[in-house]
Amino acid sequence: ALELFLAQDALAPAALTHLMSDRAARRLCDRLVALGALRELTGRDSFRLYGL
């Protein structure tokens, strides 16, 4: 999953669903934001993009 973030400027959690469930992808992104590894780029609740 981290390789995808390194290869792209921004990703939606849906881009990770081939690796894990939709809920797990959202939780992973939220956890990485909390740890300071990712930033949430859109500022919206409904459709979020994450990047480094």
Contact map, one row per residue, 1 for C-alpha under 8 A:
1111100000000001001000000000000000000000000000000000
1111110000000000000000000000000000000000000000000000
1111111000000000000000000000000000000000000000000000
1111111100100000000000000000000000000000000000000000
1111111111100000000000000000000000000000000000000011
0111111110000000000000000000000000000000000000000001
0011111110000000000000000000000000000000000000000000
0001111111100000000000000000000000000000000000000010
0000111111100000000000000000000000000000000000000011
0000100111110000000000000000000000000000100000001111
0001100111111010000000000000000000000000000000001110
0000000001111111000000000000000000000000000000111100
0000000000111111100001001100100000000000000000011100
0000000000011111100001001000000000000000000000000000
0000000000111111110000000000000000000000000000000000
1000000000011111111101001000000000000000000000000000
0000000000001111111111001000000000000000000000000000
0000000000000011111110000000000000000000000000000000
1000000000000001111110000000000000000000000000000000
0000000000000001111111011000000000000000000000000000
0000000000000000111111111000000000000000000000000000
0000000000001101100111111100000000000000000000000000
0000000000000000000011111110000000000000000000000000
0000000000000000000111111111000000000000000000000000
0000000000001101100111111111100000000000000000000000
0000000000001000000001111111110000000000000000000000
0000000000000000000000111111111000000000000000000000
0000000000000000000000011111111100000000000000000000
0000000000001000000000001111111110000100000000000100
0000000000000000000000000111111111000000000000000000
0000000000000000000000000011111111100000000000000000
0000000000000000000000000001111111111100000000000000
0000000000000000000000000000111111111111000000000000
0000000000000000000000000000011111111000000000000000
0000000000000000000000000000001111111100000000000000
0000000000000000000000000000000111111110000000000000
0000000000000000000000000000000111111110000000000001
0000000000000000000000000000100110111111000000000111
0000000000000000000000000000000010011111100000000111
0000000000000000000000000000000010000111111000011110
0000000001000000000000000000000000000011111000011110
0000000000000000000000000000000000000001111100111100
0000000000000000000000000000000000000001111110010000
0000000000000000000000000000000000000000011111110000
0000000000000000000000000000000000000000001111110000
0000000000000000000000000000000000000000000111110000
0000000000010000000000000000000000000000010111111000
0000000000011000000000000000000000000001111111111100
0000000001111000000000000000000000000001110000111110
0000000001111000000000000000100000000111110000011111
0000100111100000000000000000000000000111100000001111
0000110011000000000000000000000000001110000000000111
